Amino acid sequence: MVRFIDNGVILNFESARNLYFWLGERLQEMESVEKAKAAMNFPVKDSEITH
């Protein structure tokens, strides 16, 4: 069975900006981890994120 749920998020300007900032920080952290893995020659396992 496949279900499709269409929804949306309504944010005020301040909340949207805070979310944007927070996501940017998480992306930078993920990029740093990926660079460190590449530098240490860790094998990539189907690009799975485990946490």
Secondary structure as UniProt FT lines:
FT   HELIX           13..39
FT   TURN            40..41
FT   TURN            46..47
//
